């Protein structure tokens, strides 16, 4: 789905709603940018923004044109950008891969402008009891938390909120992350054979992911 169609309705997707609130022409940093799929959606939604990205691996050739990429490991490597230069930070499905969030949250607090906000998303702990997918989606779609062998541990919103406050951030909205169009598709997809599309709809219907927004004090 091209996210330019969400410009008038960003509330349909939790991530889109957050990105839509970025000031005009502002700077957005995606931490843990991986293959750039979601970053590309952000650029469809807000082509006016200046994009930055970092990942231990990453595929910067697939990122939006002009995106500034830094290859680094947030367990040990500080980020290269100056203090107080970023309006919005997104960090999706990274915290569960890290044993220690201290550097990640410290760098988030340092980089945000006063009043700037960060969006964190991670699997809900209930994902630990979900059944692994079958059929075409087996091994390709993470449903049970441990279907991804790189997951270290689930991170609850309470734990994340406490660590964000310790880094000097103010904790704001939190809850279930969904794309309501994908969630609605489950009403049809549940009748279909196992597939990646079916499990994507299932994850949004069940509320498999949770999010937290944190802000640097103004």
ABEGO torsion letter per residue (X at the ends): XBAAAAAABAAABAAAAAAAABBBGBBBBBBGAEAGAAAAAAAAABAABBBBBBBABEBAAABBBGBBBBBBBAAABBBABBBGABABBBBBGAAAABABAAAAAAAAAAABBBGBBBBBBBBBAAAAABBBBBEAABGABBABAAABAABABBBBAAAAAAAAAAAGBBBBBBEBBBBAAAAAAAAAAAABBBBAAAAAAAAAAAGABBBBBBBBBX
